[in-house]
Amino acid sequence: MSRRAAYMYGAALQQNARAQVGAGLGQTVSTGEVTLIAPNDIVKATGEKRSIDGVEMVFQMAPNTEAPAEMLIYFPQHQALCAAEDATHTFHNVLTLRGAVVRDPHAWAMALTETIDMFGSDVKVVFASHHWPTWGNDEVGKFLTVQRDLYAYVHDQTLRLINQGYNGPEIAEMMTLPPSLDQSWSARGYYGSLNHNIKAVYQRYSGWFDGNPAHLWEHVPVARAQRYAELAGGIQNLIVKGRQAFDAGDFRWAAELLNHAVFADSTNTLARSTLADTYEQLGYGSENGTWRNFFISGCTELRHGNFGTPTQSASADVIGQLTPEMLLDSIAIQINGLEAAQRSLCINMVVTDMSLTYHLWLSNGALIYSTAPRETSAPLTLTGTSRQLTAIAIYGPNAAALSKAGITVEGDQSQLDTLASLLDPGDPSFNIVTP
């Protein structure tokens, strides 16, 4: 996600008229250190209230809207509503291009209906986490209504067209918003887009497969590209056809042809440069900030090489706030399954501040954990607070480093060596526009 986020926000690009000019929702992302102080007072239900330093707050829970956990906050003394990310001056993402779980636009619209019902008659100003305020009760009402109707319309109309047999790309090409939404500034696709949000709704309900058997078991990009090059009579012919499409202004078709040329032979400088020119033109023509950044980032890497991941999405502070389950899940997704299938591992992890013991073991190449009591003891036990135990993710399964972090390491330390040998961390510089 972080690697693709670098594309989405244009974090590696220069800020100028030919490169990064914004990200639609905001300017860009920070390239500095990310930190976090975990909350110690959890709001759990709509209507809960808090008073902090004399400032009164009323909370509306809005889970599974813009995020799995989301809430809006009303400040009654000021008749001010913080709409979080649920009502912004742009069409937000139903599925972010950096990658995430698809969001629920139906729940999103229903949450905004509840917002209007709860606060609409009283609120005089609304603002979002990233965006400027809207003033006046009438204007606030119009703004919230447009935002609510936008998510409801796209959700419902996409499903209507799915039921008529259209697939995601087809619906994205054919659907238009009614003028009342299309001409509203806050409904424009500066961050999310009508096109990719429609595809996201399709994905949420119908998945990646459109039902056409030809799309059920396609070749991977390199193999497909090589076959297209052969079909065209060679890569040079693909490049010529791509250039012709470019000259005709059909940049989408040019991108498809030239992408095949690059994936068939990523060392072909003419294919790379012509595809870079194509992405550049697609970027210049994009109303959507994240589309532009993707196109210009792809163009930049084709011309100058892989720029990696310039942003940081995790730090020791953030990792230090992980729950034990989050910690163990983050380790499990790094396990090399085929290697692990041939090994055995059993570790107890005692979390002293939670009075919990987690049992970890390998089963058919997967790292499994449970808090249920076990009849047999593990050869290795790690004991520490939930904060101390996150050192496993920060320093790795190294006995000396864990002991220095305050964790008690008892038993067969070779279990840690086994775990370390099976970890296969992600590549922050994996290729995107080349094989």
N, C-alpha and C positions, 0 to 999 in steps of 0.2 A: 504493500500500500504506500509506503513512504517513497519508494522509487517512482511509482506512477504519480504520486502527489507532486514530485518535482516537475513533472511534465505539466500537470494540471494548473499549478500556480505559477509556472514560469520562473521558479526560484533561481535557476542558473542563468537566466537571460538578463541581458542589459535592459534597463528601463528607458526606452525611447520609442519613437513612432514606428520604428521598423522591427521592434522586438516586443518586450513586455510592457503593456499599458494598463494593466489591472487584471483582476481575477473575477470580475463580475459581482461577487459578494463584497469584496474588499480589494485592497491593493495587491497584497501577496501574503506569504507566510514568513514568519521570523526564521532567520538562520541561526539564532542564538540558542541558548540552553533552555530546555523545557523543564518546568518544575511543577510541583503539586503539593498542596497541603490537604490531606484527606479530611472530609467533614466529620464532625463529632455529634451533629444533631441532624437526624435524617427526617425530612418531610415525606410522608407516605400517602397522604390522602388529600383530595381536593377539598378546599375550604379550611384547611389548617392555617393557623395564624402564628406569626412571630412578631416580636417587637425587639429591634436591635438598635440600641443607643437612641431610643425614642422614636425610631422610624417603624411604623406599622406596616406589616406585609400580609397579604392574603394569597395563598398559593392555589393554582389550578394544575393538577397533574395531567400531562399530555403524553403518555408513553406511546411508543411505536408511531410517532409522527415523523419529525425531522431526525429524531434519534430514538434508540430504544428507551432511554430515560430522558424525559424532557418535562419541563414545567414552566408555566407562565406565572408572573408575579405582579400583583396589583398593590399599589401604594395609595390607600384610600385618603390619607391626609393631603396628597397632592393630586388625587384623581388621575394618576399616571399608571399606565400598564406597560410592563416589560413583556413583550411577546416572544422572548427568546429567539428561536429561529423559525417559528411557525408562521409569522407574518412579517415579510420583509419587502423591500422595494425592488424585488426581482422574483421571477419564478425560480424557486429553490430546486434542489435536486431530489427527485424520487430515487434515483440511483446515482451516487457520485461517480464521476469518471475515474477517480483514483481507485475505486473498488471498495465495496462494503455490502452488507446485506440490503436487499431492496426494501425501501420504506413503504408504508401503507398510506396512500393518498386518501383512502376512504376514512381511516381513523383520523387523519390530518384534518379533513374537512369537518368531521364530526366534532373534533376538539375545538375548532374555531367557531362552530355554532354554539358550543357551550360557553366559549369566551364571550361572545356577543350577548348571550342570555344572562351571564353572570355580571358583566361589567359594562355592557353597551350603553345603558341609560345614564351612567354616571361618569364614565371616563372622558377626560378632556385632552389627554395626550397619550399616544402610544409610540413606543420605540422598540427596536430590536437589538440583539446583541451586537451586531455589526453596523446597524443602520440608523439613520437620522430620524428624528421624531416627526409625527404627523399631529397637527394641532387642531383643536376644535371638535366638539362631539359629533357634528354632522360629518366632517371630513374623516374622522376616525371610523365612524360607522361605514362609510363608503369604502374605505381602505380595507377594513376587515372583511367586509362582504365580498369584495373583489377577490381577495386572497382565498377565502373559503370556497367561493364558487369556482375558482380556477382549478383547485385540486379535485373538487367534486366532478367537474365537467370532464377533465382529462381521464379520471378514473372510470366514470360511467360510460363515456363514449368509446373508450378503448375496449371495454368489455362488450359493448354493443357490437362493435365491429369484429371482435374475436369470434363472437357467436354467429357472424355472417361468413366466417371462414377466412378472414384476412390474417396475415401474419404480422409480426411487429414492424419490420421495415415498411411493409405496404401501408399499414395504418399510419405510421409516422409521416409518410409522404402525402396521404390523402386527407388527414384531419386538419381542420382549421378552427380557430377559436371564433366565437361570435364577436362582432365588432365591439360590443361593450367590454369584453375582456381584452381583445387584441389591441385596442387603442388605449388601454390603461398602462401607465408606465410601470406599475408594480407587477404587472403580469408578463412583462417582456422577459425574454430568455437570456439574461446577461450572465447567469451562473448555471442554473439548470437550463434546459432548453425543451421546447415542446417536442422536438424530434426524439431526443434520447430519453425523456421522461415517459413518452408513450411506449417506447421499447422496454422501459423498466417495468411498466404496468403489465405489459405482455409477459415479461420474464417472471414477474411475481406469480401470475396465475397459470401460465402455460409452460414456463421453463425455457431452456435454451433450444429445445427441439421444436421445429415448426410442423412436424408431422409428415414432411416429405422424406421418403426413404433415402433419397439421394443425399440428404444432409445428415443421415444417421451415423455414417462411418466414413467421414471424409479423410483424405490424406492430410498429414501435418503440413504447415506452411512451406517448408523447404521442398518436400516431395511434390507438393502441388505446384509450386513455382517451377520446378524443373520440368514437369510435364507440360505446363503452359509454354515454357520456352521452346520445348521440342515441337509442340503443336504450331507455334508461330514460325517455326523454321530457324530458330536460334534466338539468343538473347538480343542480338543487334536488331532483329526485326521487331521484337517486343519494345525496345527502346524507341525505334522509329515510330511505331504506332502510338506509343505513349506521348512522344513529342508532338505528333500530329493532333492528338486529343488536346494537349496543352495549348497548342497554337489556335485551336478552334474554341478554346475557352471551356472545354469540358474537363475541368480539373478533377472531378470525382473519378471519371473513367481513366484519366491519365494516371491518377494515384494508384488505381487498382492494377493497371498494366505494369507500371514502373515498380510497384512493390513486388510483383512477381519477378521482375528482372533482378532486383536487389537480392531477393531471397534465393534466387537461382545461383547468383554469383555476387556475393557482397563485396568482392574486390573490384568490381567493374566501376570505375570512377565516373563514366558517363551516365550509367544507370543511377548512381548515387546522386550526382549533381542535378540531374534532370528531375528526379523525385524530390530532392530538396527544393528546387525551384517551384515545383507543384505544391508542396506543403506550404511554402511561403505564400503563394497566391491564395490558397484556401484559408490560411490564417488571416490575411489581410481582408478577406471578404466575410469574416465571421463577426456577427453581432455578439455572439456569446464569448465571454472572456476566457473561459476554460477551454473552449474549442480552439480559440486562437493560440492559447499557450501550448496546447498539445501539438498543433501543427507547426508552430515556430520552434518548439523544443525538438520535435522530430527533424525538422530542417537543420537545426543547429548541430545535432549529433551526426547527421549524415555528412555535413561539411567538415566538422571539427573533431568528431570522435565522442565517445561516451563521457558524459559529465557526471555520472554517478548519482548520488543522493546528497544534495547540498543542505538539506534540512534535517533536523533531528527530532524524531517523534518520541523518543524515550531517553531517560536519563536516570542516574542513580536515585534521584528524588522520586521520580515517577515509579520506577521499579520497586522502590522501597515501600510503596503504598499498596502493592498487590496483595490480594487475599491469598491464603494458601491454595485454594482451588485455581485461581488465576496463575499463580506461580507454577503449579504442577502442569496445568494445561500448556503454558508457554514452553515448558521443557518437553512435553509429549510431542508437540508438533515439530520438534527438531530431531526426533529420533529417526535414524536411518533404519527403516522397517525391515528390509531384507537382511541387513547385518544383525539387527536385534533378534530376528527370528531364530538365529543360531546360538544365542547367548541366554544366560540366566542372570537375574538380578532381583534382589529383595532388600528393601530399605524401609525402616520405620522413621517417620518424621514426627517428632513430638513438639506441638505448638503450646508452649507453656502458658501464654496469656489467654488462650482460648480453651485450655483443658481438653485438647483434641490430639489424637494420634492418627496420622495418615500412614497407611500401609501402601507401599509402591512395589510393583513387580512387573516383569515383562511377560506378556502372553501373546504368542503368535505374532511377534514383531511390534506389538503395541504396548505402550507404557500405561498401565492401569493403576488406579488408586482408589482406596476406600477407607472409611473410618470405622467400618464394622470390625468387631473384635476378631482376632485370629488365634487359632489353637497353637500354631507354631511361631516361634520367635524369629525375627529377621537377623541375619548376620551383622547388620550395621544399623545403628540408631543415631539420628541427628536430632539434637534437642536445642531449642531456642525459642525466642519470641517470634511472632509473625513477621516483625520488621527484620530481625536478625536473619531469619531463614531466607529472605529474599537475596541474601548474598550469594546463594547458589546461582541465581540468574546474573548477578553482577560480575562475580569473579569466576564462575564455573565450578564444577564439582571437584574442587581441590581441597584436600584435607587441611593443609596449612593455612590457606586463605580463609576457609570457613572457621577454623579455630580462632584466627585473628579477629574475625567479625563477631566473636562471642558465642559461636555455636559449639556445643559439646559434641565431639565425634567419638563414638564408642563402638568398637567391634572391628570387623574386617574392612579396612580402608580400600581394599582392592575393588570393592563394590563401586566406589566413587570413580576409580580408574576405568572400570567397565562402562559406567554411565558416560564418562567423558569421551571415551573412544567411539561411542555411538551417536554423539551429537553432531548434527549436520546443519550448522547455522545458515541463515539466508545470505544471499548475495546482494548487497546494496547497489551493485552496478550491473545487474543483469541487462542484457540487450533488449531493446524494444523495437526499433525500426530496422534492425539487422538481425540475422539469425544468431 
